Amino acid sequence: MPRPKTQSKGLLLATALLISVCVQDLNARELRIDPEDLVAVELAGVGVSATAGAPLVLLRHLETGDVVPIIIGLDQARAILMAMHGVEPPRPMTHDLATSMISALGATLERVLVDELVGNTFYGMLELRVPGQEDPIRVDSRPSDALALAVRTGASIHVAPAVLVAGEDLDYEGLPDRQVVTALGITVVEAGEDERQALDLPDRPGVLVRRLVGAAARSDLEPGSLILEVNDTTVRTPMDFLEAVRDTGAGAKVQIRYWQDGSEHTLELAPSAGAREPGQPMISA
């Protein structure tokens, strides 16, 4: 029997009350760094440790283009991959439920902050904007969970410089299959035969555009296009795309050649093109 609307409203109000009561405890941990000192990054994808085989999340520095890995749990890696691939489970998983609750309560997840590394443990926070409150609410969170929410909501990601330094020595490699990578606000996947036929793409090396945000979303590039080259380098896999973007010289623009609507086109983007603007929608295939 369907739940009466009054009960649904009551449940929502009770949930809101519970969250408001818990905010003081959730917000007990203070941010360990001045927010102005945090560095904007882009969630580039999920890889694995070249030595231990542990899952890693790859963060791309928006200014330098450097890619830095952070070790995460298997469940969080799976949750991030599902969101990047645009997979919607038949019933809400944990991160989908959290995203729905934030939205239902009228709040917005604006930023994900990774502010400290103690021993081998990373610390993070969610920065929520709530209507009627001047200051944002910061909620203590595991960075891996926070990043899984950022992929779903479009929240920007900011990390402490010490966090980036800590991951510099970790060697990483791409996943063996179903690679998905984001760089410059462009999410790309492998271009399989079925996708090529359905989208009438040429039989040439390239990666398929799945989603766009930031400056890339305002360009002529569209989901379903095939990226052929980055800086005159052929890209055959999503990791090729990420590495070609990473290897762009400091201060240089990234030159992208792609196939769309039956012909080749070119696009020039700054390394910081992956920055997300508050409230900007993601354009997906």
N, C-alpha and C positions, 0 to 999 in steps of 0.2 A: 504494500500500500504506500503511495507517495506520501512523503512527510508534508504536513500542512505548512503553508507559507509562514504562518506565525512561528512555528517551531524552527523553521530554517532561519528566520530573522533572529530568533532568540539565540540559536546556536552561534550565529555570526557575532552577535553582540557579546555573548559570553566569551568567545574566543578573543575578541578585541579587548575585553576587560582583563582577561588572563594575561595577554601580552603587555598591556599597560602596567599591570601589577609587577610583572617580571622584568620590565625594562631597567629598573634600578639595578637589579642583580646582573642582568646581561651586560649592562654598560659599566660594570664595576671596574673592569680593567681599563686603565688609561692608555691612550695612544702613546707609544714609546718614542715617537719622533715628531718633530714639527711637520704638520701636513704640507707645508711649503717645500720641505726637503724631499718629499716623496717623488719618485721618478715614474713618469707615465710609460706603460708598456702595453703590448698587444699579446693576447693569448694566441700563440702561433699554432699550437697543436699538441699532440701527445706523441711521445717517443718512448724509447726504452734505453736503459743504461747499457752501454756497449760492453761493460765488464760483468755487471751483476744481473742484467736482464730485468731490473726493476722498472716499473712504469714511471715516466717523467712527464711533467707538463713543461712545454717550451714557451718561454716568454721573450718577446722581441722588443728591445729598447727602441722607442719611437724616434729618438734623435740619432743614435749611433748605428742602429740597425743590428747590433749584437744580439745573438740568440743565447739565452741562459736557461738551463734546465733546473727544475726543482723536483725532487722525489715526492711522489704522491701515492696514495693507496690505489689498489686495483679497482675498487668500487667507484671511487671518484674519477679515475681515468675512464672507466666505462661510461659514466654519466656525462662527462665532457664530450666524449666521442659521439654519443647518441645525439647530443644537442648540435654538435658541429655538422653531423650528417643529416640533421633535420628529421630524425626518427622520433615519432610520437608513439609512446607505449599505449596499449589498449586501456590501461588504467594508470593513474598518476603514480609515478615513483616518488621517492622522498624529495628530490630537488624540484620536481614538477609541482608537488604539493606545496612546498615552501614558496615557490614563485606565485602560485595561485592565491595563497593566503595573503601575501604582500599586496597583490593587486586588489583582492576583495576588500581589504581594509583601507583602500585608498592611498596606500603608501607607494613610494617609488624607490627602488634600489638604484642609487645614483653612482656610487663608487664602491669598489672592493679595494681594501687596503691590506698589504702585507708589510707589517711594520717592524718585525723583529725576528731574529734567529737566536735561540738559546740552546746551546748544545747542538743537537741534531733536529730540534723542533722549531718549525716556523709558526709564527703567530699572525693572525689576521683579524680584520674587522669588516663588518658590513656597515656602510653609511647610507641610512635611509632618510628620505625626505617625507615628512608627514604634514598634510595640510593643516594649517593653523598654528604650526610650530616654527618659530624663526630659525632655530638651530637644528641641524640634522641629529638624528639618533644614531649612535654607533653601538653595534652589537658584536661582542666577541665571537669569533668564528675560526674554525680550522681553515687555512687558506685554500685547501683543496675543495672543500664544500663551497666556499665563497666564490671560487673560480667557476665551479659548475653552475652556480646561480648567475654569474656574470654572462656566461655564454647564452643563457636563456633570456636574460632581461636586457642585454645591451649595455649594462653598467660598465663604466670605464675602470681600468685597473691601474693601481699605483703601488709601487713597492719601494722599500728602503734601499738605498745604495748598498748597504752591507749585505742585503739578501742577494743582490745581483753578483757581488763579488764572491759570495759563498759558492755559487754554482758554476763559476768560471772554469774550474778544473774537471768538471764532470763531462765525460765523453758520452755522446748520445748518437743514436741512429734512428731512422724511421721505422714505423711498424712494417712487418713483412707483407701485409696486405691491407686493403681498404684504407689507404692513407688519406688523411684530410688535413689541410694546412691553411692557415690564415696569415696573410702578410699584406700590408698596405690597405687593410680593410677588405681584402678580396679572399674569400674562402674558396679553395679549389679541391677537387677530388680527381681520381683517376677517370679517364674517359674510356668507358667500356664500349664494346661493339653495339650493344643495344642502345645506349645513349647517343652514339654517333649516328646510327640509322634514324632514330626518332627525331634528332635535331638537324639532320642533314649536314653533318660535319665532315670535313675532308679526312682522308686516310693519311694523316700526318701526325708526327709526334706533338703532343700537347696535353694540357690539363684542362678540365672542365670547370667553369665558374659556377659555384653553387649559391653564394650569398655575397652581398655587398653592403658596406657601411662606410661612413665618413666621406672623404673626398671621392672615393671610388664610386659611391652610390650617386654622386652628383655628376659623374662623367657619362659618356655615351656607352660605356661598357655595360653589358646586360648579363644576368644569369642565363646560362645555356651557351655562352660563347666559349670558344676554345683558345686558350692562351698558348701561343706558339713559341715565343722567345721573350727573354728578359735580358736587356742590354746586349742584344745580338747573340745570346746564348740559348740554344734550344733547350726547352724544358720537357722532359719525358715523364716525370713523376711529380707529385706534390712536393716532395722533399727537394727536388731539383729547383722548383719555383722558390721555395724558402731560402735555399742556399744562394741562389742567384741574386735575390733581393738583399740578403745579408752581405754579400760581397760587393755591393755597390760602394764606390768610393765616398769618403766623408764629404758631405755638402753637395754631392751630385744627385741629380734627378734619376729616377728609375724609368727606363724606357721599356715599354711593353708593346709587343706586336701580337695581335689577336685576330681570330676569324669570327666574323659575325655577319649574318644576313648575306652569305654568299661571297664575301670578299674580305680582304685583309684591312686592318685598321691599326693605328698606332695611338698610344696613350702615354703621357708623361706624368709621373706622380712624385711628390716629395717623399722622403723616407718616413716623415711623420704623418703620412696620409691615413694611417690606421686609427688615428684619434677619433673617438666617438663623441658626438655632441649630445647633450642632455635632451631626451625626448625625440631624437632622430630615429625614425623606423629603420629596420633592417630590410633590405630587398632580397627576397629569396626566390629560387626557381619554383 
